């Protein structure tokens, strides 16, 4: 079964564009209800910046129809990213001196703090799990998380902290997916029940980004399509959405369809998620590829 969706329903340039939500749909509840009338799945991006409150995840479950699925991006501290300490749970902020809590990013290395964060994060997913509306937890590792012999163990550590929750992994450095290593990485993920995320992003002929290399390692196939804005992808100090300022052409979307259909033959559920969240680009591409997939499936029949 193929699900198509986007990696946010509240991204600010989408709302500002006025290209999806009609006038009068201006509340958090209204937007989610409207989105879920058009799509059957969505990825939560805000959870990367702070662990959501259980009351919030409970409302997500209440405001969406049966069968709707949320994929939740892991809080940045859990994947080795630096985080603003002010986004930590208040009882943990005191572990950092006041001068470290003024907009500076910190890297959480303390074992007990990390364990607590994993526990809080897993607890926040409870309402979605109870409602049967949790898809996968997206662990997007940072670009400096290169392949090293010890790093697969770090991935397993993350999985063990979230026992009972489906984990999906996205690599951001090409060292994981070189021709010499990709097969063994897929074997590792499959052996440990971890879903591989097939990513599409700009290519530079280096290991700075990952190649588009479709693969299925569990009964879930997951495509995460970021756009191909080569000019902005590696820039620092720019508005985040500008990296995703890219509208896939029809020919580019058609190029994905065969890979999606092939993956779906090996998986029970296949997710095609657009992360080119700038203005209405992700919404437009998601709607268009859904049509292309349907047309292709009819031709096969």
ZATOR-360330 format. One record per residue (C-alpha): x negated, y negated, z; residue number from 0; chain; residue in three letters. Coordinates in Angstrom, 1 decimal, always signed. Layout:
<nodes>
+--------+--------+--------+------+-------+------+
:      X :      Y :      Z : resi : chain : resn :
+--------+--------+--------+------+-------+------+
:      X :      Y :      Z :  NUM :     A :  Ala :
...
+--------+--------+--------+------+-------+------+
</nodes>
This chain:
<nodes>
+--------+--------+--------+------+-------+------+
:      X :      Y :      Z : resi : chain : resn :
+--------+--------+--------+------+-------+------+
:   +0.0 :   +0.0 :   +0.0 :    0 :     A :  Unk :
:   -1.4 :   -3.4 :   -1.0 :    1 :     A :  Unk :
:   -1.0 :   -6.5 :   +1.1 :    2 :     A :  Unk :
:   -2.0 :  -10.0 :   -0.2 :    3 :     A :  Unk :
:   -2.4 :  -13.0 :   +2.1 :    4 :     A :  Unk :
:   -4.6 :  -15.9 :   +3.1 :    5 :     A :  Unk :
:   -7.2 :  -16.5 :   +5.9 :    6 :     A :  Unk :
:   -5.2 :  -19.3 :   +7.5 :    7 :     A :  Unk :
:   -1.7 :  -20.7 :   +7.4 :    8 :     A :  Unk :
:   -2.5 :  -23.9 :   +9.3 :    9 :     A :  Unk :
:   -5.7 :  -25.1 :   +7.6 :   10 :     A :  Unk :
:   -5.5 :  -28.9 :   +7.6 :   11 :     A :  Unk :
:   -6.1 :  -29.6 :   +3.9 :   12 :     A :  Unk :
:   -3.4 :  -27.1 :   +3.0 :   13 :     A :  Unk :
:   -0.9 :  -28.9 :   +5.2 :   14 :     A :  Unk :
:   -2.1 :  -32.3 :   +4.0 :   15 :     A :  Unk :
:   -1.8 :  -31.2 :   +0.3 :   16 :     A :  Unk :
:   +2.0 :  -30.7 :   +0.6 :   17 :     A :  Unk :
:   +1.6 :  -27.9 :   -1.9 :   18 :     A :  Unk :
:   +3.1 :  -25.1 :   +0.1 :   19 :     A :  Unk :
:   +5.2 :  -26.1 :   +3.0 :   20 :     A :  Unk :
:   +8.4 :  -28.0 :   +2.1 :   21 :     A :  Unk :
:   +9.4 :  -31.3 :   +3.8 :   22 :     A :  Unk :
:  +10.8 :  -30.6 :   +7.2 :   23 :     A :  Unk :
:   +8.6 :  -27.6 :   +7.9 :   24 :     A :  Unk :
:   +6.2 :  -29.4 :  +10.2 :   25 :     A :  Unk :
:   +6.0 :  -27.4 :  +13.4 :   26 :     A :  Unk :
:   +3.8 :  -24.4 :  +14.3 :   27 :     A :  Unk :
:   +6.9 :  -22.2 :  +14.5 :   28 :     A :  Unk :
:   +8.3 :  -23.5 :  +11.2 :   29 :     A :  Unk :
:   +5.1 :  -23.0 :   +9.3 :   30 :     A :  Unk :
:   +4.5 :  -19.4 :  +10.4 :   31 :     A :  Unk :
:   +8.1 :  -18.5 :   +9.7 :   32 :     A :  Unk :
:   +7.9 :  -20.0 :   +6.3 :   33 :     A :  Unk :
:   +4.6 :  -18.4 :   +5.5 :   34 :     A :  Unk :
:   +5.8 :  -14.9 :   +6.6 :   35 :     A :  Unk :
:   +8.7 :  -15.3 :   +4.2 :   36 :     A :  Unk :
:   +6.2 :  -15.4 :   +1.3 :   37 :     A :  Unk :
:   +3.5 :  -13.0 :   +2.5 :   38 :     A :  Unk :
:   +3.3 :   -9.9 :   +4.7 :   39 :     A :  Unk :
:   -0.1 :  -10.5 :   +6.2 :   40 :     A :  Unk :
:   -2.4 :  -13.3 :   +7.3 :   41 :     A :  Unk :
:   -5.8 :  -13.7 :   +8.9 :   42 :     A :  Unk :
:   -6.2 :  -15.8 :  +12.0 :   43 :     A :  Unk :
:   -9.2 :  -18.1 :  +11.7 :   44 :     A :  Unk :
:   -8.7 :  -20.2 :  +14.9 :   45 :     A :  Unk :
:   -9.7 :  -17.3 :  +17.1 :   46 :     A :  Unk :
:  -13.2 :  -17.6 :  +15.9 :   47 :     A :  Unk :
:  -13.4 :  -21.0 :  +17.6 :   48 :     A :  Unk :
:  -11.7 :  -20.0 :  +20.9 :   49 :     A :  Unk :
:  -10.0 :  -17.0 :  +22.4 :   50 :     A :  Unk :
:   -6.3 :  -17.4 :  +21.9 :   51 :     A :  Unk :
:   -3.9 :  -17.4 :  +24.8 :   52 :     A :  Unk :
:   -1.6 :  -14.4 :  +25.2 :   53 :     A :  Unk :
:   +1.4 :  -16.7 :  +25.1 :   54 :     A :  Unk :
:   +0.3 :  -17.8 :  +21.7 :   55 :     A :  Unk :
:   -0.2 :  -14.3 :  +20.3 :   56 :     A :  Unk :
:   +3.2 :  -13.3 :  +21.7 :   57 :     A :  Unk :
:   +4.8 :  -16.2 :  +19.8 :   58 :     A :  Unk :
:   +3.1 :  -15.1 :  +16.6 :   59 :     A :  Unk :
:   +4.6 :  -11.7 :  +17.0 :   60 :     A :  Unk :
:   +8.1 :  -13.1 :  +17.8 :   61 :     A :  Unk :
:   +8.1 :  -15.5 :  +14.8 :   62 :     A :  Unk :
:   +7.3 :  -13.0 :  +12.1 :   63 :     A :  Unk :
:   +9.4 :  -10.2 :  +10.7 :   64 :     A :  Unk :
:   +8.8 :   -6.5 :  +11.3 :   65 :     A :  Unk :
:   +5.9 :   -5.0 :   +9.4 :   66 :     A :  Unk :
:   +4.0 :   -8.3 :   +9.2 :   67 :     A :  Unk :
:   +0.3 :   -7.9 :  +10.1 :   68 :     A :  Unk :
:   -2.2 :  -10.3 :  +11.7 :   69 :     A :  Unk :
:   -5.9 :   -9.8 :  +11.2 :   70 :     A :  Unk :
:   -7.8 :  -11.7 :  +13.9 :   71 :     A :  Unk :
:  -11.3 :  -13.1 :  +13.4 :   72 :     A :  Unk :
:  -13.5 :  -12.4 :  +16.4 :   73 :     A :  Unk :
:  -14.5 :  -15.2 :  +18.7 :   74 :     A :  Unk :
:  -17.9 :  -16.5 :  +17.5 :   75 :     A :  Unk :
:  -19.8 :  -15.7 :  +20.7 :   76 :     A :  Unk :
:  -19.0 :  -12.0 :  +20.2 :   77 :     A :  Unk :
:  -20.7 :  -11.9 :  +16.8 :   78 :     A :  Unk :
:  -23.9 :  -13.7 :  +17.8 :   79 :     A :  Unk :
:  -22.8 :  -17.2 :  +16.6 :   80 :     A :  Unk :
:  -23.5 :  -20.3 :  +18.7 :   81 :     A :  Unk :
:  -20.3 :  -21.7 :  +20.3 :   82 :     A :  Unk :
:  -19.4 :  -24.9 :  +21.9 :   83 :     A :  Unk :
:  -19.4 :  -24.0 :  +25.7 :   84 :     A :  Unk :
:  -16.3 :  -26.1 :  +26.1 :   85 :     A :  Unk :
:  -14.4 :  -23.4 :  +24.1 :   86 :     A :  Unk :
:  -15.3 :  -20.7 :  +26.7 :   87 :     A :  Unk :
:  -12.7 :  -19.7 :  +29.3 :   88 :     A :  Unk :
:  -12.8 :  -22.4 :  +32.0 :   89 :     A :  Unk :
:  -14.0 :  -20.1 :  +34.7 :   90 :     A :  Unk :
:  -17.1 :  -19.2 :  +32.5 :   91 :     A :  Unk :
:  -18.0 :  -22.8 :  +31.6 :   92 :     A :  Unk :
:  -19.6 :  -23.3 :  +35.0 :   93 :     A :  Unk :
:  -22.4 :  -20.9 :  +34.1 :   94 :     A :  Unk :
:  -23.8 :  -23.6 :  +31.8 :   95 :     A :  Unk :
:  -25.2 :  -26.9 :  +33.1 :   96 :     A :  Unk :
:  -23.1 :  -30.0 :  +32.4 :   97 :     A :  Unk :
:  -25.6 :  -31.3 :  +29.8 :   98 :     A :  Unk :
:  -25.1 :  -28.1 :  +27.8 :   99 :     A :  Unk :
:  -21.4 :  -28.6 :  +27.7 :  100 :     A :  Unk :
:  -21.5 :  -31.8 :  +25.8 :  101 :     A :  Unk :
:  -21.0 :  -30.6 :  +22.2 :  102 :     A :  Unk :
:  -24.1 :  -28.5 :  +22.1 :  103 :     A :  Unk :
:  -23.9 :  -24.9 :  +20.9 :  104 :     A :  Unk :
:  -25.0 :  -22.1 :  +23.1 :  105 :     A :  Unk :
:  -25.7 :  -18.4 :  +22.3 :  106 :     A :  Unk :
:  -24.2 :  -16.0 :  +24.8 :  107 :     A :  Unk :
:  -26.8 :  -13.4 :  +25.7 :  108 :     A :  Unk :
:  -25.9 :  -12.6 :  +29.3 :  109 :     A :  Unk :
:  -24.6 :   -9.0 :  +29.4 :  110 :     A :  Unk :
:  -21.9 :   -9.7 :  +32.0 :  111 :     A :  Unk :
:  -20.6 :  -12.8 :  +30.4 :  112 :     A :  Unk :
:  -20.4 :  -11.1 :  +27.0 :  113 :     A :  Unk :
:  -18.6 :   -8.2 :  +28.6 :  114 :     A :  Unk :
:  -16.0 :  -10.5 :  +30.1 :  115 :     A :  Unk :
:  -15.5 :  -12.3 :  +26.8 :  116 :     A :  Unk :
:  -14.8 :   -9.0 :  +25.1 :  117 :     A :  Unk :
:  -12.3 :   -8.1 :  +27.8 :  118 :     A :  Unk :
:  -10.6 :  -11.5 :  +27.5 :  119 :     A :  Unk :
:  -10.5 :  -11.3 :  +23.7 :  120 :     A :  Unk :
:   -9.1 :   -7.8 :  +23.7 :  121 :     A :  Unk :
:   -6.5 :   -8.8 :  +26.3 :  122 :     A :  Unk :
:   -5.4 :  -11.7 :  +24.1 :  123 :     A :  Unk :
:   -4.5 :   -9.2 :  +21.3 :  124 :     A :  Unk :
:   -2.1 :   -7.3 :  +23.6 :  125 :     A :  Unk :
:   +1.1 :   -8.8 :  +22.4 :  126 :     A :  Unk :
:   +0.2 :   -8.1 :  +18.7 :  127 :     A :  Unk :
:   -0.8 :   -4.5 :  +19.5 :  128 :     A :  Unk :
:   +2.5 :   -4.0 :  +21.4 :  129 :     A :  Unk :
:   +4.5 :   -5.4 :  +18.5 :  130 :     A :  Unk :
:   +2.6 :   -3.2 :  +16.0 :  131 :     A :  Unk :
:   +1.5 :   -6.3 :  +14.2 :  132 :     A :  Unk :
:   -2.3 :   -6.2 :  +14.7 :  133 :     A :  Unk :
:   -4.2 :   -5.2 :  +11.5 :  134 :     A :  Unk :
:   -8.0 :   -5.4 :  +12.0 :  135 :     A :  Unk :
:  -10.3 :   -7.5 :  +14.1 :  136 :     A :  Unk :
:  -12.7 :   -9.2 :  +11.6 :  137 :     A :  Unk :
:  -16.3 :   -9.3 :  +12.8 :  138 :     A :  Unk :
:  -18.0 :  -11.7 :  +10.5 :  139 :     A :  Unk :
:  -21.7 :  -11.6 :  +11.4 :  140 :     A :  Unk :
:  -23.8 :  -14.7 :  +10.8 :  141 :     A :  Unk :
:  -26.2 :  -15.2 :   +7.9 :  142 :     A :  Unk :
:  -29.2 :  -14.6 :  +10.1 :  143 :     A :  Unk :
:  -27.9 :  -11.2 :  +11.2 :  144 :     A :  Unk :
:  -30.2 :   -9.3 :   +8.8 :  145 :     A :  Unk :
:  -30.5 :   -5.6 :   +8.4 :  146 :     A :  Unk :
:  -32.9 :   -4.3 :  +11.1 :  147 :     A :  Unk :
:  -32.9 :   -0.8 :  +12.6 :  148 :     A :  Unk :
:  -31.5 :   -2.1 :  +15.9 :  149 :     A :  Unk :
:  -28.6 :   -4.1 :  +14.5 :  150 :     A :  Unk :
:  -26.3 :   -1.2 :  +13.7 :  151 :     A :  Unk :
:  -26.4 :   -0.5 :  +17.4 :  152 :     A :  Unk :
:  -25.3 :   -4.0 :  +18.0 :  153 :     A :  Unk :
:  -22.3 :   -3.3 :  +15.8 :  154 :     A :  Unk :
:  -21.5 :   -0.2 :  +17.7 :  155 :     A :  Unk :
:  -21.7 :   -2.1 :  +20.9 :  156 :     A :  Unk :
:  -19.0 :   -4.5 :  +19.6 :  157 :     A :  Unk :
:  -16.8 :   -1.5 :  +18.6 :  158 :     A :  Unk :
:  -17.2 :   +0.1 :  +22.0 :  159 :     A :  Unk :
:  -16.1 :   -3.1 :  +23.8 :  160 :     A :  Unk :
:  -12.9 :   -3.1 :  +21.7 :  161 :     A :  Unk :
:  -12.0 :   +0.6 :  +22.0 :  162 :     A :  Unk :
:   -8.5 :   +1.2 :  +20.6 :  163 :     A :  Unk :
:   -8.7 :   -1.7 :  +18.2 :  164 :     A :  Unk :
:   -9.5 :   -1.4 :  +14.5 :  165 :     A :  Unk :
:  -12.8 :   -3.1 :  +13.7 :  166 :     A :  Unk :
:  -13.7 :   -4.6 :  +10.3 :  167 :     A :  Unk :
:  -17.2 :   -5.9 :   +9.5 :  168 :     A :  Unk :
:  -18.3 :   -8.5 :   +7.1 :  169 :     A :  Unk :
:  -22.0 :   -9.1 :   +6.4 :  170 :     A :  Unk :
:  -23.3 :  -12.5 :   +5.4 :  171 :     A :  Unk :
:  -26.8 :  -11.5 :   +4.5 :  172 :     A :  Unk :
:  -27.7 :   -9.4 :   +1.4 :  173 :     A :  Unk :
:  -30.2 :   -7.2 :   +3.2 :  174 :     A :  Unk :
:  -27.3 :   -5.0 :   +4.3 :  175 :     A :  Unk :
:  -26.2 :   -4.3 :   +0.7 :  176 :     A :  Unk :
:  -29.3 :   -3.8 :   -1.3 :  177 :     A :  Unk :
:  -29.2 :   -0.9 :   -3.8 :  178 :     A :  Unk :
:  -31.6 :   +1.0 :   -1.5 :  179 :     A :  Unk :
:  -29.5 :   +0.5 :   +1.6 :  180 :     A :  Unk :
:  -25.9 :   +0.0 :   +0.8 :  181 :     A :  Unk :
:  -25.0 :   +3.8 :   +0.7 :  182 :     A :  Unk :
:  -26.5 :   +4.4 :   +4.1 :  183 :     A :  Unk :
:  -24.7 :   +1.3 :   +5.6 :  184 :     A :  Unk :
:  -21.4 :   +2.6 :   +4.2 :  185 :     A :  Unk :
:  -22.1 :   +6.0 :   +5.7 :  186 :     A :  Unk :
:  -22.8 :   +4.5 :   +9.1 :  187 :     A :  Unk :
:  -19.6 :   +2.5 :   +9.0 :  188 :     A :  Unk :
:  -17.5 :   +5.5 :   +7.9 :  189 :     A :  Unk :
:  -19.0 :   +7.8 :  +10.4 :  190 :     A :  Unk :
:  -18.1 :   +5.4 :  +13.2 :  191 :     A :  Unk :
:  -14.6 :   +4.5 :  +11.9 :  192 :     A :  Unk :
:  -15.5 :   +0.9 :  +11.1 :  193 :     A :  Unk :
:  -13.9 :   -0.8 :   +8.1 :  194 :     A :  Unk :
:  -16.2 :   -2.4 :   +5.6 :  195 :     A :  Unk :
:  -15.1 :   -5.8 :   +4.2 :  196 :     A :  Unk :
:  -15.8 :   -6.4 :   +0.5 :  197 :     A :  Unk :
:  -16.7 :  -10.1 :   +0.3 :  198 :     A :  Unk :
:  -16.8 :  -12.3 :   -2.8 :  199 :     A :  Unk :
:  -18.9 :  -15.4 :   -2.4 :  200 :     A :  Unk :
:  -21.4 :  -17.5 :   -4.5 :  201 :     A :  Unk :
:  -24.5 :  -15.8 :   -5.9 :  202 :     A :  Unk :
:  -28.0 :  -17.2 :   -6.0 :  203 :     A :  Unk :
:  -30.0 :  -14.2 :   -7.1 :  204 :     A :  Unk :
:  -31.4 :  -13.9 :   -3.5 :  205 :     A :  Unk :
:  -30.4 :  -12.3 :   -0.2 :  206 :     A :  Unk :
:  -28.8 :  -15.5 :   +1.0 :  207 :     A :  Unk :
:  -25.4 :  -14.1 :   +0.2 :  208 :     A :  Unk :
:  -23.9 :  -10.7 :   -0.2 :  209 :     A :  Unk :
:  -23.1 :   -9.2 :   -3.6 :  210 :     A :  Unk :
:  -19.6 :   -8.3 :   -4.5 :  211 :     A :  Unk :
:  -19.8 :   -4.6 :   -3.8 :  212 :     A :  Unk :
:  -16.5 :   -2.9 :   -3.3 :  213 :     A :  Unk :
:  -16.4 :   +0.0 :   -0.8 :  214 :     A :  Unk :
:  -13.9 :   +1.9 :   +1.4 :  215 :     A :  Unk :
:  -15.2 :   +3.4 :   +4.7 :  216 :     A :  Unk :
:  -11.9 :   +4.0 :   +6.6 :  217 :     A :  Unk :
:   -8.2 :   +4.4 :   +5.6 :  218 :     A :  Unk :
:   -8.2 :   +0.6 :   +5.3 :  219 :     A :  Unk :
:   -9.6 :   -1.3 :   +2.4 :  220 :     A :  Unk :
:  -10.3 :   -5.0 :   +3.0 :  221 :     A :  Unk :
:  -11.2 :   -7.7 :   +0.4 :  222 :     A :  Unk :
:  -12.2 :  -11.2 :   +1.6 :  223 :     A :  Unk :
:  -12.5 :  -13.7 :   -1.2 :  224 :     A :  Unk :
:  -14.2 :  -16.9 :   -0.3 :  225 :     A :  Unk :
:  -14.5 :  -18.6 :   -3.7 :  226 :     A :  Unk :
:  -17.6 :  -19.3 :   -5.7 :  227 :     A :  Unk :
:  -18.5 :  -22.9 :   -4.8 :  228 :     A :  Unk :
:  -22.2 :  -22.5 :   -5.4 :  229 :     A :  Unk :
:  -22.8 :  -26.2 :   -5.0 :  230 :     A :  Unk :
:  -21.5 :  -26.4 :   -1.4 :  231 :     A :  Unk :
:  -21.9 :  -22.9 :   +0.0 :  232 :     A :  Unk :
:  -25.3 :  -23.3 :   +1.6 :  233 :     A :  Unk :
:  -25.0 :  -27.0 :   +2.5 :  234 :     A :  Unk :
:  -25.1 :  -28.0 :   +6.1 :  235 :     A :  Unk :
:  -23.4 :  -31.0 :   +7.7 :  236 :     A :  Unk :
:  -20.4 :  -31.0 :   +5.4 :  237 :     A :  Unk :
:  -16.7 :  -30.5 :   +6.1 :  238 :     A :  Unk :
:  -16.1 :  -26.7 :   +6.4 :  239 :     A :  Unk :
:  -13.3 :  -26.6 :   +3.9 :  240 :     A :  Unk :
:  -15.5 :  -28.1 :   +1.2 :  241 :     A :  Unk :
:  -17.5 :  -24.8 :   +1.1 :  242 :     A :  Unk :
:  -14.2 :  -23.1 :   +0.1 :  243 :     A :  Unk :
:  -13.2 :  -25.8 :   -2.5 :  244 :     A :  Unk :
:  -12.8 :  -23.3 :   -5.3 :  245 :     A :  Unk :
:   -9.8 :  -22.1 :   -7.3 :  246 :     A :  Unk :
:  -10.3 :  -18.7 :   -8.9 :  247 :     A :  Unk :
:   -9.5 :  -18.7 :  -12.6 :  248 :     A :  Unk :
:   -7.0 :  -16.1 :  -14.1 :  249 :     A :  Unk :
:   -9.9 :  -14.2 :  -15.6 :  250 :     A :  Unk :
:  -11.7 :  -14.0 :  -12.3 :  251 :     A :  Unk :
:   -8.5 :  -12.8 :  -10.5 :  252 :     A :  Unk :
:   -8.0 :  -10.2 :  -13.2 :  253 :     A :  Unk :
:  -11.6 :   -9.0 :  -12.6 :  254 :     A :  Unk :
:  -10.6 :   -8.1 :   -9.0 :  255 :     A :  Unk :
:   -7.4 :   -6.2 :   -9.8 :  256 :     A :  Unk :
:   -9.1 :   -3.0 :  -11.0 :  257 :     A :  Unk :
:  -11.3 :   -2.9 :   -7.9 :  258 :     A :  Unk :
:   -8.2 :   -3.5 :   -5.6 :  259 :     A :  Unk :
:   -6.2 :   -0.7 :   -7.3 :  260 :     A :  Unk :
:   -9.2 :   +1.7 :   -7.1 :  261 :     A :  Unk :
:   -9.7 :   +1.0 :   -3.4 :  262 :     A :  Unk :
:   -6.0 :   +1.5 :   -2.8 :  263 :     A :  Unk :
:   -6.3 :   +5.0 :   -4.1 :  264 :     A :  Unk :
:   -8.8 :   +5.8 :   -1.3 :  265 :     A :  Unk :
:   -7.0 :   +3.9 :   +1.4 :  266 :     A :  Unk :
:   -3.6 :   +3.9 :   +3.2 :  267 :     A :  Unk :
:   -3.6 :   +0.1 :   +3.3 :  268 :     A :  Unk :
:   -5.4 :   -2.4 :   +1.2 :  269 :     A :  Unk :
:   -5.7 :   -6.1 :   +2.1 :  270 :     A :  Unk :
:   -6.6 :   -8.8 :   -0.4 :  271 :     A :  Unk :
:   -7.3 :  -11.9 :   +1.7 :  272 :     A :  Unk :
:   -8.1 :  -15.3 :   +0.2 :  273 :     A :  Unk :
:  -10.4 :  -17.5 :   +2.2 :  274 :     A :  Unk :
:  -10.8 :  -20.3 :   -0.4 :  275 :     A :  Unk :
:   -8.8 :  -22.3 :   +2.1 :  276 :     A :  Unk :
:   -9.0 :  -25.8 :   +0.6 :  277 :     A :  Unk :
:   -5.8 :  -27.5 :   -0.2 :  278 :     A :  Unk :
:   -3.4 :  -25.0 :   -1.8 :  279 :     A :  Unk :
:   -6.1 :  -22.9 :   -3.5 :  280 :     A :  Unk :
:   -5.8 :  -19.8 :   -1.4 :  281 :     A :  Unk :
:   -2.0 :  -19.8 :   -1.5 :  282 :     A :  Unk :
:   -2.0 :  -20.2 :   -5.3 :  283 :     A :  Unk :
:   -4.6 :  -17.5 :   -5.9 :  284 :     A :  Unk :
:   -2.8 :  -15.1 :   -3.5 :  285 :     A :  Unk :
:   +0.5 :  -15.5 :   -5.3 :  286 :     A :  Unk :
:   -1.1 :  -15.2 :   -8.7 :  287 :     A :  Unk :
:   -3.1 :  -12.0 :   -7.9 :  288 :     A :  Unk :
:   +0.0 :  -10.4 :   -6.4 :  289 :     A :  Unk :
:   +1.7 :  -10.9 :   -9.8 :  290 :     A :  Unk :
:   -1.3 :   -9.5 :  -11.6 :  291 :     A :  Unk :
:   -1.4 :   -6.5 :   -9.4 :  292 :     A :  Unk :
:   +2.3 :   -5.8 :   -9.9 :  293 :     A :  Unk :
:   +1.9 :   -6.1 :  -13.7 :  294 :     A :  Unk :
:   -1.1 :   -3.8 :  -13.7 :  295 :     A :  Unk :
:   +0.8 :   -1.2 :  -11.6 :  296 :     A :  Unk :
:   +3.7 :   -1.3 :  -14.0 :  297 :     A :  Unk :
:   +1.4 :   -0.6 :  -16.9 :  298 :     A :  Unk :
:   -0.1 :   +2.4 :  -15.1 :  299 :     A :  Unk :
:   +3.4 :   +3.8 :  -14.6 :  300 :     A :  Unk :
+--------+--------+--------+------+-------+------+
</nodes>
